[in-house]
Every structure is written in C-alpha cells, then in structure tokens.
Amino acid sequence: HGLDRSRSWLGKENGELLALAAERFDVFITVDRNLSFQQNLRALHIAVVILVARGNRFVDLQPLMPMVADALPGLSRGQMIRIGE
C-alpha cells in the first residue's frame, strides 16, 4: 500500500520510519545507500533492500526490479542486501 500519509510517516527520520514500517511490512526498499551505516538493522524486525543505481528515477531503478523480486522470498527480518552493485 505504500506509505500512508494519515499515519504521519512523512518527515520521519530513518530510525523512526524503519520502526513504523516494521510494524506493518516485512521489507523496506530504499535508495538511501547510507542507511546501513546510520541504523542498527539487525535490531529492527524488517528486512532492508538498498537499490544501487545511477539515479533514483524510475528509468534507473526499473532494471533492478527482477533482482528485487528474486531476492524477496529469501530475505529474513534484520537482513540488509544491496542490489545493483
């Protein structure tokens, strides 16, 4: 369903956002390459997929989607993977 604006998720810092997402989702997909350095991902109950592409436009990210789809079933909570490197 994406981020629900009524839950006031907009403007949250990464740690807060990940904690909120973990209550509702199994996987958090982001283009924030620094996320793994900013957060203790193992302490969170959500898997994180970091997309590494030339940019964050759809045209840059679309080629990574088949790899994301392949990776999703094998992810565990607290695990972080990078796709596109």
JOSULSUL-V494274 format. One record per residue. N is the residue number from 1. PSI is psi in whole degrees, -180 to 180 (* if undefined). Layout:
BEGIN
n=N psi=PSI
n=N psi=PSI
END
This chain:
BEGIN
n=1 psi=-12
n=2 psi=-174
n=3 psi=133
n=4 psi=111
n=5 psi=-29
n=6 psi=-17
n=7 psi=5
n=8 psi=44
n=9 psi=-22
n=10 psi=138
n=11 psi=3
n=12 psi=147
n=13 psi=162
n=14 psi=-45
n=15 psi=-45
n=16 psi=-43
n=17 psi=-44
n=18 psi=-39
n=19 psi=-43
n=20 psi=-44
n=21 psi=-38
n=22 psi=-25
n=23 psi=-21
n=24 psi=-22
n=25 psi=161
n=26 psi=-26
n=27 psi=139
n=28 psi=122
n=29 psi=129
n=30 psi=164
n=31 psi=4
n=32 psi=98
n=33 psi=-21
n=34 psi=-6
n=35 psi=-41
n=36 psi=-23
n=37 psi=-20
n=38 psi=-22
n=39 psi=149
n=40 psi=88
n=41 psi=-29
n=42 psi=-25
n=43 psi=-15
n=44 psi=153
n=45 psi=52
n=46 psi=142
n=47 psi=150
n=48 psi=131
n=49 psi=120
n=50 psi=120
n=51 psi=127
n=52 psi=108
n=53 psi=172
n=54 psi=-33
n=55 psi=-175
n=56 psi=19
n=57 psi=157
n=58 psi=-43
n=59 psi=-30
n=60 psi=-34
n=61 psi=-28
n=62 psi=-42
n=63 psi=-19
n=64 psi=-15
n=65 psi=-38
n=66 psi=-36
n=67 psi=-37
n=68 psi=-48
n=69 psi=-39
n=70 psi=-35
n=71 psi=-30
n=72 psi=-46
n=73 psi=-25
n=74 psi=1
n=75 psi=146
n=76 psi=153
n=77 psi=137
n=78 psi=-8
n=79 psi=145
n=80 psi=131
n=81 psi=155
n=82 psi=134
n=83 psi=130
n=84 psi=2
n=85 psi=*
END
